[in-house]
Amino acid sequence: MTVKPATKAKPRRGRKPAQSEAVWYVIAIEGWDWRFSFGVEWRKDSADPYSDYRHLKLRGKMIRPLETKANGAEAAIVLVPWLTLNEGHREKHNPTSVGSLHFYRGQVEGGLSVPADVVPSLLTMLAANQFRYLTLEGTKAHYGQVEIKSYSFDMSLADDE
């Protein structure tokens, strides 16, 4: 029986890890809606005896990036307040994103987490028509999905944006 000498294995050529280049998405805010409901929790499996539902829904048009199919698309973004995101409660978090966008049939839908203690200020600024843009920093769209890393509400856009 002959034994072949050991040969050095060829390195496998695999995919390179995707570089997550930041993409800036900008939505011109055209309207908003605040929903709040409170009552006795009816689900038996809930640890909370109360049902507390509140969220802020923004409507607008996607205006950036210019080179995307979603440019000019109707956008609906829901912001859900979380007490655990308030300062003093989030120190042990290890987040990978603060929300997501989904592009589907010419529309943009998304969800964002927001610290609950910021909501009164957001509502005040929106009611006064001071916030006109929502700027989101996210990943490049992959199969119509975007992971949002950060966002800001803006009164105006700089010329270079």
C-alpha positions as CSV (number, residue, x, y, z in Angstrom):
1,M,0.0,0.0,0.0
2,T,1.4,3.4,-1.0
3,V,0.8,6.5,1.0
4,K,0.6,9.8,-0.8
5,P,2.7,12.5,0.7
6,A,0.8,15.1,2.6
7,T,0.1,18.2,0.5
8,K,-0.8,21.6,1.6
9,A,-4.5,22.3,1.3
10,K,-5.4,25.1,-0.9
11,P,-7.1,28.0,0.9
12,R,-10.8,28.1,0.2
13,R,-12.0,31.1,-1.6
14,G,-15.1,32.3,0.2
15,R,-17.0,35.4,0.3
16,K,-15.4,38.4,1.8
17,P,-17.4,39.8,4.7
18,A,-19.7,42.6,3.5
19,Q,-18.4,46.0,4.3
20,S,-21.3,47.9,5.9
21,E,-21.0,51.2,4.2
22,A,-23.4,53.8,5.8
23,V,-26.2,55.0,3.7
24,W,-28.2,58.1,4.6
25,Y,-32.0,57.9,4.1
26,V,-34.0,61.1,4.4
27,I,-37.8,61.3,4.7
28,A,-39.6,64.7,4.3
29,I,-42.2,64.6,7.0
30,E,-45.7,65.4,5.7
31,G,-47.8,64.4,8.6
32,W,-47.9,62.4,11.9
33,D,-50.3,60.7,14.2
34,W,-50.0,59.9,17.9
35,R,-51.9,56.9,19.3
36,F,-52.4,56.1,22.9
37,S,-54.6,53.6,24.7
38,F,-54.6,52.4,28.3
39,G,-56.7,49.8,30.1
40,V,-56.8,46.5,32.0
41,E,-54.8,43.8,30.3
42,W,-57.1,41.1,29.0
43,R,-54.3,38.5,28.2
44,K,-53.8,36.0,31.0
45,D,-50.1,35.4,30.1
46,S,-49.1,39.1,30.5
47,A,-46.9,40.0,33.5
48,D,-48.3,43.6,33.4
49,P,-51.9,44.0,34.7
50,Y,-52.4,46.9,32.4
51,S,-52.5,47.3,28.6
52,D,-50.5,50.4,27.6
53,Y,-50.2,51.1,23.9
54,R,-48.6,54.2,22.5
55,H,-46.8,55.0,19.3
56,L,-46.0,57.8,16.9
57,K,-46.5,57.3,13.2
58,L,-44.8,59.6,10.7
59,R,-45.9,59.9,7.1
60,G,-43.8,61.5,4.3
61,K,-41.8,61.0,1.2
62,M,-38.4,59.4,0.8
63,I,-36.1,62.1,-0.7
64,R,-32.7,60.5,-0.2
65,P,-30.7,58.7,-1.5
66,L,-31.5,60.1,-5.0
67,E,-30.2,57.0,-6.8
68,T,-32.6,54.5,-5.1
69,K,-35.9,53.2,-6.6
70,A,-37.6,54.3,-3.3
71,N,-36.9,58.0,-4.0
72,G,-40.2,59.8,-3.9
73,A,-42.0,56.8,-2.4
74,E,-44.6,57.2,0.3
75,A,-43.1,56.4,3.7
76,A,-44.7,55.4,7.0
77,I,-42.5,55.1,10.0
78,V,-43.7,54.0,13.4
79,L,-41.7,55.1,16.5
80,V,-42.3,52.9,19.6
81,P,-41.3,54.4,23.0
82,W,-39.4,52.1,25.4
83,L,-38.8,52.9,29.0
84,T,-35.7,50.6,28.9
85,L,-34.1,53.1,26.4
86,N,-34.2,56.0,28.9
87,E,-30.9,57.0,30.4
88,G,-30.1,55.0,33.4
89,H,-31.8,51.8,32.0
90,R,-29.8,51.1,28.9
91,E,-26.3,50.6,30.2
92,K,-26.3,46.8,29.8
93,H,-27.8,46.8,26.3
94,N,-25.7,45.5,23.4
95,P,-27.7,46.9,20.4
96,T,-27.0,46.1,16.7
97,S,-29.7,48.6,15.4
98,V,-32.4,51.0,16.5
99,G,-34.9,50.0,13.9
100,S,-35.4,48.9,10.3
101,L,-36.8,50.0,6.9
102,H,-38.6,47.9,4.4
103,F,-39.0,48.8,0.7
104,Y,-42.0,47.1,-0.8
105,R,-43.9,47.9,-4.0
106,G,-42.9,51.5,-4.2
107,Q,-43.5,52.2,-0.5
108,V,-41.3,52.5,2.5
109,E,-42.3,51.2,5.9
110,G,-40.2,51.2,9.0
111,G,-40.1,50.9,12.7
112,L,-37.8,52.7,15.2
113,S,-37.3,52.4,18.9
114,V,-37.2,55.7,20.8
115,P,-36.5,56.4,24.5
116,A,-39.9,57.1,26.2
117,D,-38.7,60.2,27.9
118,V,-38.0,61.9,24.6
119,V,-41.6,61.5,23.3
120,P,-43.0,64.7,24.9
121,S,-40.3,66.8,23.2
122,L,-40.9,65.0,19.8
123,L,-44.6,65.7,20.0
124,T,-44.1,69.3,20.9
125,M,-41.8,69.9,18.0
126,L,-44.0,68.0,15.5
127,A,-47.1,69.9,16.7
128,A,-45.2,73.2,16.1
129,N,-44.2,72.0,12.6
130,Q,-40.5,72.4,13.5
131,F,-39.3,68.9,12.5
132,R,-39.5,68.6,8.7
133,Y,-37.1,65.8,8.1
134,L,-36.2,62.4,9.5
135,T,-32.7,61.4,8.7
136,L,-31.7,57.8,9.1
137,E,-28.3,56.2,8.9
138,G,-28.5,52.6,7.9
139,T,-27.0,49.8,5.9
140,K,-27.4,49.5,2.2
141,A,-30.7,48.0,1.2
142,H,-30.5,44.2,0.8
143,Y,-33.6,42.5,-0.6
144,G,-35.5,45.6,0.4
145,Q,-34.4,45.5,4.0
146,V,-32.3,48.2,5.8
147,E,-31.0,48.0,9.3
148,I,-31.1,51.5,11.0
149,K,-28.1,52.4,13.2
150,S,-29.1,55.9,14.1
151,Y,-31.6,58.6,13.2
152,S,-32.3,62.3,13.8
153,F,-35.1,64.7,13.4
154,D,-34.1,67.9,11.6
155,M,-35.6,71.3,11.0
156,S,-33.7,71.8,7.7
157,L,-31.2,70.0,5.5
158,A,-27.8,71.3,4.8
159,D,-27.0,72.1,1.2
160,D,-24.6,69.1,1.0
161,E,-27.3,66.6,2.2
